[in-house]
Amino acid sequence: MAVVLIVDDSPTELHLFQNMLEKNGFDTLVADSGEDGIRQATSSRPDLILMDVVMPGMNGFQATRKLTQDPRTSTIPVIMITTKDQETDKIWGMRQGAVEYLVKPVSEKQLVAQINAVMAG
């Protein structure tokens, strides 16, 4: 099954997303910062990345931009997930290389459907 890297600084969100995905047959990796997410993506090459936007240090926009600029990770689709429901943030996220932008709270059904849609290409 597909491997999804979840990047979020909230242990609660990491646990929630991990449970949702594993229950639906996905393998998961977790990272609690943008920097750790880049390291994990580079070494593990997941099939998809869920990226939180608001994180201390390197935020999700910065991490996504770095991932899309690196030839080793540029083909990995990134779905940004955030509490910020602002059109300007969605546009900015897409400009950084995200393929989709979801607003928390995300239902299990919505999350799995979006991942499957992105994976189907």
DSSP file (Angstrom, degrees, kcal/mol; ACC not computed):
  #  RESIDUE AA STRUCTURE BP1 BP2  ACC     N-H-->O    O-->H-N    N-H-->O    O-->H-N    TCO  KAPPA ALPHA  PHI   PSI    X-CA   Y-CA   Z-CA
    1    1 A M              0   0    0      0, 0.0    25,-0.1     0, 0.0    24,-0.1   0.000 360.0 360.0 360.0 165.6    0.0    0.0    0.0
    2    2 A A        -     0   0    0      1,-0.1    25,-2.5    45,-0.1     2,-0.5  -0.297 360.0-132.6 -67.1 146.8    1.0    3.6   -0.4
    3    3 A V  E     -a   27   0A   0     23,-0.2    44,-2.1    42,-0.1    45,-1.3  -0.900  20.7-166.0-103.4 126.4    3.3    5.3    2.2
    4    4 A V  E     -ab  28  48A   0     23,-2.8    25,-2.2    -2,-0.5     2,-0.6  -0.955  10.2-149.5-116.3 126.9    2.2    8.7    3.5
    5    5 A L  E     -ab  29  49A   0     43,-2.6    45,-3.0    -2,-0.5     2,-0.6  -0.852  12.1-156.8 -93.4 123.6    4.5   11.0    5.4
    6    6 A I  E     -ab  30  50A   0     23,-2.9    25,-2.4    -2,-0.6     2,-0.6  -0.905   7.5-170.1-103.9 120.5    2.6   13.2    7.9
    7    7 A V  E     +ab  31  51A   0     43,-3.1    45,-2.6    -2,-0.6     2,-0.3  -0.936  28.4 131.4-115.2 111.2    4.3   16.4    8.8
    8    8 A D        -     0   0    0     23,-2.2    47,-0.1    -2,-0.6     6,-0.1  -0.964  51.0-142.4-158.4 139.2    2.7   18.2   11.8
    9    9 A D  S    S+     0   0    0     -2,-0.3    23,-0.1    45,-0.3     3,-0.1   0.556  81.1  89.2 -82.4  -6.8    4.1   19.8   15.0
   10   10 A S     >  -     0   0    0      1,-0.2     4,-2.6     2,-0.0     5,-0.2  -0.820  63.5-157.1 -94.7 117.4    1.0   18.7   17.0
   11   11 A P  H  > S+     0   0    0      0, 0.0     4,-2.3     0, 0.0     5,-0.2   0.862  96.4  55.0 -57.7 -34.9    1.3   15.2   18.5
   12   12 A T  H  > S+     0   0    0      2,-0.2     4,-2.5     1,-0.2     5,-0.1   0.936 109.8  44.3 -64.2 -47.1   -2.5   15.0   18.6
   13   13 A E  H  > S+     0   0    0      2,-0.2     4,-2.9     1,-0.2     5,-0.3   0.907 112.1  53.1 -65.2 -42.1   -2.9   15.8   14.9
   14   14 A L  H  X S+     0   0    0     -4,-2.6     4,-2.5     1,-0.2    -2,-0.2   0.943 112.5  44.7 -56.2 -48.6   -0.1   13.3   14.0
   15   15 A H  H  X S+     0   0    0     -4,-2.3     4,-2.5     2,-0.2    -2,-0.2   0.914 113.7  50.0 -62.9 -45.2   -1.8   10.6   16.0
   16   16 A L  H  X S+     0   0    0     -4,-2.5     4,-2.3     2,-0.2    -2,-0.2   0.947 115.0  41.8 -60.3 -51.6   -5.2   11.4   14.5
   17   17 A F  H  X S+     0   0    0     -4,-2.9     4,-2.5     1,-0.2     5,-0.2   0.891 113.5  53.7 -65.2 -39.1   -4.0   11.4   10.9
   18   18 A Q  H  X S+     0   0    0     -4,-2.5     4,-2.7    -5,-0.3     5,-0.3   0.927 110.5  46.4 -61.7 -45.2   -1.9    8.3   11.4
   19   19 A N  H  X S+     0   0    0     -4,-2.5     4,-2.2     2,-0.2    -2,-0.2   0.926 112.1  50.9 -63.0 -45.0   -4.9    6.4   12.8
   20   20 A M  H  X S+     0   0    0     -4,-2.3     4,-0.7    -5,-0.2    -2,-0.2   0.930 115.6  41.7 -57.0 -47.1   -7.2    7.5   10.0
   21   21 A L  H ><>S+     0   0    0     -4,-2.5     5,-2.4     1,-0.2     3,-0.8   0.920 113.9  49.1 -71.8 -44.4   -4.7    6.5    7.3
   22   22 A E  H ><5S+     0   0    0     -4,-2.7     3,-1.6     1,-0.3    -1,-0.2   0.869 106.9  57.5 -64.5 -35.0   -3.6    3.2    8.8
   23   23 A K  H 3<5S+     0   0    0     -4,-2.2    -1,-0.3     1,-0.3    -2,-0.2   0.770 107.7  49.7 -62.9 -25.4   -7.2    2.2    9.4
   24   24 A N  T <<5S-     0   0    0     -3,-0.8    -1,-0.3    -4,-0.7    -2,-0.2   0.155 128.3 -95.3-102.8  17.2   -7.7    2.7    5.6
   25   25 A G  T < 5S+     0   0    0     -3,-1.6     2,-0.3     1,-0.3    -3,-0.2   0.527  79.1 133.6  90.1   6.5   -4.7    0.6    4.6
   26   26 A F      < -     0   0    0     -5,-2.4     2,-0.4    -6,-0.1    -1,-0.3  -0.647  51.7-132.5 -88.4 147.7   -2.0    3.2    4.2
   27   27 A D  E     -a    3   0A   0    -25,-2.5   -23,-2.8    -2,-0.3     2,-0.3  -0.778  31.9-153.7 -89.0 143.9    1.5    2.9    5.7
   28   28 A T  E     -a    4   0A   0     -2,-0.4     2,-0.3   -25,-0.2   -23,-0.2  -0.909  23.0-172.0-127.4 151.2    2.6    6.0    7.5
   29   29 A L  E     -a    5   0A   0    -25,-2.2   -23,-2.9    -2,-0.3     2,-0.4  -0.939  20.1-150.2-125.7 151.6    5.7    7.9    8.5
   30   30 A V  E     -a    6   0A   0     -2,-0.3     2,-0.3   -25,-0.2   -23,-0.2  -0.954  15.6-179.8-129.1 148.7    5.6   10.9   10.8
   31   31 A A  E     -a    7   0A   0    -25,-2.4   -23,-2.2    -2,-0.4     6,-0.0  -0.992  17.3-154.9-141.4 141.0    7.7   14.1   11.3
   32   32 A D  S    S+     0   0    0     -2,-0.3     2,-0.3   -25,-0.2   -25,-0.1   0.248  75.8  32.6-104.5  13.9    7.1   16.8   13.8
   33   33 A S  S  > S-     0   0    0      1,-0.1     4,-2.3    22,-0.1     5,-0.1  -0.982  80.6-110.2-157.3 162.7    8.8   19.7   12.0
   34   34 A G  H  > S+     0   0    0     24,-0.7     4,-2.1    22,-0.4     5,-0.2   0.907 119.1  51.2 -61.8 -41.6    9.4   21.0    8.4
   35   35 A E  H  > S+     0   0    0      1,-0.2     4,-2.0     2,-0.2    -1,-0.2   0.925 111.7  45.9 -62.5 -45.6   13.1   20.1    8.7
   36   36 A D  H  > S+     0   0    0      1,-0.2     4,-2.8     2,-0.2     5,-0.2   0.871 109.6  56.4 -65.9 -36.5   12.4   16.6    9.9
   37   37 A G  H  X S+     0   0    0     -4,-2.3     4,-2.6     2,-0.2    -1,-0.2   0.905 107.0  48.3 -61.2 -41.9    9.8   16.2    7.1
   38   38 A I  H  X S+     0   0    0     -4,-2.1     4,-2.4     2,-0.2    -1,-0.2   0.923 112.2  49.2 -64.5 -44.0   12.4   17.1    4.5
   39   39 A R  H  X S+     0   0    0     -4,-2.0     4,-2.2     1,-0.2     5,-0.2   0.938 114.3  45.0 -59.5 -47.4   14.9   14.6    6.0
   40   40 A Q  H  X S+     0   0    0     -4,-2.8     4,-3.2     1,-0.2     5,-0.5   0.909 112.7  50.5 -65.3 -42.0   12.3   11.8    6.1
   41   41 A A  H  X S+     0   0    0     -4,-2.6     4,-1.7    -5,-0.2    -1,-0.2   0.902 112.1  48.1 -62.9 -40.4   11.0   12.6    2.5
   42   42 A T  H  < S+     0   0    0     -4,-2.4    -1,-0.2    -5,-0.2    -2,-0.2   0.899 120.8  35.3 -67.8 -41.1   14.6   12.5    1.2
   43   43 A S  H  < S+     0   0    0     -4,-2.2    -2,-0.2    -5,-0.2    -1,-0.2   0.845 128.8  31.6 -83.6 -34.4   15.5    9.3    2.9
   44   44 A S  H  < S-     0   0    0     -4,-3.2    -3,-0.2    -5,-0.2    -2,-0.2   0.688  83.7-148.8-101.0 -20.3   12.2    7.3    2.7
   45   45 A R     <  -     0   0    0     -4,-1.7    -4,-0.1    -5,-0.5   -42,-0.1   0.949  21.9-159.7  50.4  62.1   10.7    8.7   -0.5
   46   46 A P        -     0   0    0      0, 0.0   -42,-0.2     0, 0.0     3,-0.1  -0.155  24.1-120.2 -65.5 166.5    7.0    8.3    0.5
   47   47 A D  S    S+     0   0    0    -44,-2.1     2,-0.3     1,-0.2   -43,-0.2   0.736  91.9   3.5 -79.3 -23.3    4.2    8.2   -2.1
   48   48 A L  E     -b    4   0A   0    -45,-1.3   -43,-2.6    28,-0.2     2,-0.4  -0.983  65.2-141.3-159.6 152.6    2.6   11.3   -0.7
   49   49 A I  E     -bc   5  78A   0     28,-2.4    30,-3.1    -2,-0.3     2,-0.6  -0.985   2.0-156.1-124.8 130.7    3.1   14.0    2.0
   50   50 A L  E     -bc   6  79A   0    -45,-3.0   -43,-3.1    -2,-0.4     2,-0.5  -0.932  24.7-166.0 -98.0 121.7    0.5   15.6    4.3
   51   51 A M  E     -bc   7  80A   0     28,-2.9    30,-2.8    -2,-0.6   -43,-0.2  -0.937  15.3-146.5-121.5 118.9    2.0   18.9    5.3
   52   52 A D  E     - c   0  81A   0    -45,-2.6    30,-0.2    -2,-0.5     3,-0.1  -0.453  10.5-151.0 -68.7 152.4    0.9   21.2    8.1
   53   53 A V  S    S+     0   0    0     28,-0.8     7,-2.7     1,-0.2     2,-0.9   0.902  77.0  60.2 -92.2 -51.9    1.4   24.9    7.4
   54   54 A V        +     0   0    0      5,-0.2   -45,-0.3     6,-0.1    -1,-0.2  -0.694  67.9 136.4 -89.5 105.4    1.8   26.6   10.8
   55   55 A M        -     0   0    0     -2,-0.9   -22,-0.1     2,-0.1   -23,-0.0  -0.986  56.1-102.2-142.8 149.0    4.9   25.1   12.5
   56   56 A P  S    S+     0   0    0      0, 0.0   -22,-0.4     0, 0.0     2,-0.4  -0.340  95.4   6.9 -67.6 156.5    7.8   26.6   14.4
   57   57 A G  S    S+     0   0    0    -24,-0.1     2,-0.6   -23,-0.1    -2,-0.1  -0.601 134.0  21.5  74.0-127.2   11.0   26.9   12.6
   58   58 A M  S    S-     0   0    0     -2,-0.4   -24,-0.7    -4,-0.1   -23,-0.2  -0.640  84.9-146.7 -76.8 118.3   10.5   26.0    8.9
   59   59 A N     >  -     0   0    0     -2,-0.6     4,-2.5   -25,-0.1     5,-0.2  -0.242  27.9 -97.5 -80.6 175.1    6.8   26.3    8.1
   60   60 A G  H  > S+     0   0    0     -7,-2.7     4,-2.5     1,-0.2     5,-0.2   0.823 121.7  54.9 -64.0 -33.8    4.9   24.1    5.7
   61   61 A F  H  > S+     0   0    0     -8,-0.4     4,-2.2     2,-0.2    -1,-0.2   0.940 111.7  44.6 -63.7 -45.8    5.2   26.6    2.8
   62   62 A Q  H  > S+     0   0    0      2,-0.2     4,-2.2     1,-0.2    -2,-0.2   0.919 114.6  48.1 -64.8 -44.5    9.0   26.7    3.1
   63   63 A A  H  X S+     0   0    0     -4,-2.5     4,-2.4     1,-0.2    -1,-0.2   0.914 111.5  50.2 -63.9 -42.5    9.3   22.9    3.5
   64   64 A T  H  X S+     0   0    0     -4,-2.5     4,-2.5     1,-0.2    -1,-0.2   0.917 109.4  51.3 -62.8 -42.7    7.0   22.3    0.5
   65   65 A R  H  X S+     0   0    0     -4,-2.2     4,-1.4     1,-0.2    -1,-0.2   0.925 110.7  48.6 -60.2 -44.6    9.1   24.7   -1.6
   66   66 A K  H  X S+     0   0    0     -4,-2.2     4,-1.0     1,-0.2    -1,-0.2   0.910 111.6  50.0 -62.1 -42.0   12.3   22.9   -0.7
   67   67 A L  H >< S+     0   0    0     -4,-2.4     3,-0.5     1,-0.2     6,-0.3   0.907 111.1  47.7 -63.6 -41.9   10.8   19.5   -1.5
   68   68 A T  H 3< S+     0   0    0     -4,-2.5    -1,-0.2    28,-0.3    -2,-0.2   0.731 111.4  51.4 -74.5 -20.1    9.5   20.6   -4.9
   69   69 A Q  H 3< S+     0   0    0     -4,-1.4    -1,-0.2    -5,-0.2    -2,-0.2   0.619  93.0  85.0 -88.3 -13.9   12.9   22.1   -5.7
   70   70 A D  S XX S-     0   0    0     -4,-1.0     4,-1.8    -3,-0.5     3,-1.7  -0.791  72.4-145.7 -92.7 122.0   14.9   19.0   -4.8
   71   71 A P  T 34 S+     0   0    0      0, 0.0     4,-0.3     0, 0.0    -1,-0.1   0.771  98.5  60.2 -57.2 -25.7   15.1   16.5   -7.7
   72   72 A R  T 34 S+     0   0    0      1,-0.2    -4,-0.1     2,-0.1    -5,-0.1   0.756 122.9  19.2 -73.0 -23.6   15.0   13.6   -5.2
   73   73 A T  T X4 S+     0   0    0     -3,-1.7     3,-1.7    -6,-0.3    -1,-0.2   0.389  92.2 102.6-126.1   0.4   11.6   14.7   -3.8
   74   74 A S  T 3< S+     0   0    0     -4,-1.8    -2,-0.1     1,-0.3    -6,-0.1   0.719  81.6  53.5 -64.9 -21.5   10.1   16.9   -6.5
   75   75 A T  T 3  S+     0   0    0     -4,-0.3    -1,-0.3    -8,-0.1    -7,-0.1   0.497  82.9 102.4 -91.6  -2.7    7.8   14.2   -7.8
   76   76 A I  S <  S-     0   0    0     -3,-1.7   -28,-0.2    -9,-0.2     2,-0.1  -0.708  75.4-127.7 -82.1 119.5    6.2   13.5   -4.4
   77   77 A P        -     0   0    0      0, 0.0   -28,-2.4     0, 0.0     2,-0.5  -0.424  20.6-152.6 -69.0 141.8    2.8   15.1   -4.2
   78   78 A V  E     -c   49   0A   0     19,-0.4    21,-3.0   -30,-0.2    22,-1.0  -0.967   8.8-165.9-118.4 126.5    2.2   17.4   -1.2
   79   79 A I  E     -cd  50 100A   0    -30,-3.1   -28,-2.9    -2,-0.5     2,-0.3  -0.960  17.8-144.6-107.1 119.3   -1.3   18.0    0.3
   80   80 A M  E     -cd  51 101A   0     20,-2.5    22,-3.4    -2,-0.6     2,-0.4  -0.667  15.1-170.3 -84.6 137.4   -1.2   21.0    2.7
   81   81 A I  E     +cd  52 102A   0    -30,-2.8   -28,-0.8    -2,-0.3     2,-0.3  -0.995  19.2 149.2-129.6 126.7   -3.5   20.7    5.8
   82   82 A T  E     - d   0 103A   0     20,-2.1    22,-3.0    -2,-0.4   -30,-0.0  -0.960  54.9-124.8-151.5 164.6   -4.0   23.7    8.0
   83   83 A T  S    S+     0   0    0     -2,-0.3     2,-0.8    20,-0.2    20,-0.1   0.553  86.0  98.5 -85.2 -10.0   -6.4   25.5   10.3
   84   84 A K        -     0   0    0      1,-0.1     2,-1.1     2,-0.1    -2,-0.1  -0.702  53.3-172.6 -86.5 108.0   -6.0   28.7    8.2
   85   85 A D        +     0   0    0     -2,-0.8     2,-0.4    18,-0.1    -1,-0.1  -0.596  35.5 131.9 -99.9  71.6   -9.0   28.9    5.8
   86   86 A Q     >  -     0   0    0     -2,-1.1     4,-2.0     1,-0.1     3,-0.5  -0.985  56.6-140.2-127.0 133.3   -7.8   31.8    3.7
   87   87 A E  H  > S+     0   0    0     -2,-0.4     4,-2.6     1,-0.2     5,-0.2   0.857 104.2  56.9 -58.8 -36.9   -7.8   31.9   -0.1
   88   88 A T  H  > S+     0   0    0      1,-0.2     4,-2.4     2,-0.2    -1,-0.2   0.880 107.0  49.1 -64.5 -35.8   -4.5   33.7   -0.2
   89   89 A D  H  > S+     0   0    0     -3,-0.5     4,-2.9     2,-0.2    -1,-0.2   0.896 110.3  51.0 -68.1 -39.7   -2.9   30.9    1.8
   90   90 A K  H  X S+     0   0    0     -4,-2.0     4,-2.3     2,-0.2    -2,-0.2   0.941 112.4  45.9 -62.2 -46.5   -4.3   28.3   -0.5
   91   91 A I  H  X S+     0   0    0     -4,-2.6     4,-2.0     1,-0.2    -2,-0.2   0.921 113.6  49.4 -62.4 -44.0   -2.9   30.1   -3.6
   92   92 A W  H  X S+     0   0    0     -4,-2.4     4,-1.4     1,-0.2    -2,-0.2   0.915 110.2  51.4 -61.7 -43.7    0.4   30.6   -1.8
   93   93 A G  H  <>S+     0   0    0     -4,-2.9     5,-2.1     1,-0.2     4,-0.5   0.903 109.8  48.8 -60.3 -42.3    0.5   26.8   -1.0
   94   94 A M  H ><5S+     0   0    0     -4,-2.3     3,-0.9     1,-0.2    -1,-0.2   0.864 108.1  54.7 -67.0 -35.1   -0.2   25.8   -4.5
   95   95 A R  H 3<5S+     0   0    0     -4,-2.0    -1,-0.2     1,-0.2    -2,-0.2   0.793 103.2  56.7 -67.8 -26.5    2.5   28.2   -5.8
   96   96 A Q  T 3<5S-     0   0    0     -4,-1.4   -28,-0.3    -3,-0.2    -1,-0.2   0.588 132.4 -90.1 -80.7  -9.8    5.0   26.4   -3.4
   97   97 A G  T < 5S+     0   0    0     -3,-0.9   -19,-0.4    -4,-0.5    -3,-0.2   0.405  76.1 145.2 119.3  -1.2    4.2   23.1   -5.1
   98   98 A A      < -     0   0    0     -5,-2.1    -1,-0.3     1,-0.1   -19,-0.2  -0.388  37.5-154.9 -66.2 146.6    1.3   21.7   -3.1
   99   99 A V  S    S+     0   0    0    -21,-3.0     2,-0.3     1,-0.2   -20,-0.2   0.633  76.1  10.4 -95.5 -16.7   -1.2   19.7   -5.2
  100  100 A E  E     -d   79   0A   0    -22,-1.0   -20,-2.5    -7,-0.1     2,-0.4  -0.978  60.7-148.1-156.5 162.4   -4.1   20.3   -2.8
  101  101 A Y  E     -d   80   0A   0     -2,-0.3     2,-0.3   -22,-0.2   -20,-0.2  -0.954  16.8-174.6-141.6 114.1   -5.0   22.3    0.3
  102  102 A L  E     -d   81   0A   0    -22,-3.4   -20,-2.1    -2,-0.4     2,-0.5  -0.838  17.4-135.6-112.8 149.8   -7.3   21.0    3.0
  103  103 A V  E     -d   82   0A   0     -2,-0.3   -20,-0.2   -22,-0.2   -18,-0.1  -0.899  37.7 -87.1-108.5 129.4   -8.6   22.9    6.1
  104  104 A K  S    S+     0   0    0    -22,-3.0     2,-0.1    -2,-0.5   -19,-0.0  -0.450 105.0  56.9 -70.7 147.6   -8.7   21.3    9.5
  105  105 A P  S    S-     0   0    0      0, 0.0     2,-0.5     0, 0.0    -2,-0.1   0.483  76.8-176.1 -76.5 140.4  -10.7   19.6   10.9
  106  106 A V        -     0   0    0     -2,-0.1    -2,-0.1    -4,-0.1     2,-0.1  -0.900  20.5-130.8-105.6 128.4  -10.6   17.1    8.0
  107  107 A S     >  -     0   0    0     -2,-0.5     4,-2.8     1,-0.1     5,-0.2  -0.410  19.5-118.3 -74.4 155.6  -12.9   14.2    8.2
  108  108 A E  H  > S+     0   0    0      1,-0.2     4,-2.7     2,-0.2     5,-0.3   0.915 116.0  51.2 -58.4 -44.1  -11.5   10.7    7.6
  109  109 A K  H  > S+     0   0    0      1,-0.2     4,-2.3     2,-0.2    -1,-0.2   0.921 112.1  45.9 -60.9 -45.3  -13.7   10.3    4.5
  110  110 A Q  H  > S+     0   0    0      2,-0.2     4,-2.4     1,-0.2    -2,-0.2   0.915 114.0  48.7 -64.4 -44.0  -12.5   13.6    3.0
  111  111 A L  H  X S+     0   0    0     -4,-2.8     4,-2.5     2,-0.2     5,-0.2   0.943 114.2  43.8 -62.9 -49.8   -8.8   12.9    3.8
  112  112 A V  H  X S+     0   0    0     -4,-2.7     4,-2.7     1,-0.2     5,-0.2   0.903 113.9  51.1 -64.4 -41.7   -8.8    9.4    2.3
  113  113 A A  H  X S+     0   0    0     -4,-2.3     4,-2.3    -5,-0.3    -1,-0.2   0.912 111.7  47.5 -62.5 -42.2  -10.8   10.5   -0.8
  114  114 A Q  H  X S+     0   0    0     -4,-2.4     4,-2.4     2,-0.2    -2,-0.2   0.913 112.6  48.4 -67.2 -42.4   -8.4   13.4   -1.4
  115  115 A I  H  X S+     0   0    0     -4,-2.5     4,-2.8     1,-0.2     5,-0.2   0.939 112.7  48.4 -62.2 -46.4   -5.3   11.1   -1.0
  116  116 A N  H  X S+     0   0    0     -4,-2.7     4,-1.8     1,-0.2    -2,-0.2   0.892 111.2  50.9 -61.4 -39.5   -6.8    8.5   -3.3
  117  117 A A  H  X S+     0   0    0     -4,-2.3     4,-0.6     2,-0.2    -1,-0.2   0.920 113.0  44.9 -64.2 -43.9   -7.7   11.2   -5.9
  118  118 A V  H >< S+     0   0    0     -4,-2.4     3,-0.9     1,-0.2    -2,-0.2   0.908 113.0  50.8 -66.9 -41.3   -4.1   12.6   -5.8
  119  119 A M  H 3< S+     0   0    0     -4,-2.8    -1,-0.2     1,-0.3    -2,-0.2   0.823 104.2  58.1 -66.4 -30.8   -2.6    9.1   -6.0
  120  120 A A  H 3<        0   0    0     -4,-1.8    -1,-0.3    -5,-0.2    -2,-0.2   0.684 360.0 360.0 -72.9 -16.9   -4.8    8.3   -9.0
  121  121 A G    <<        0   0    0     -3,-0.9    -3,-0.1    -4,-0.6    -2,-0.1   0.451 360.0 360.0  81.2 360.0   -3.2   11.2  -10.8
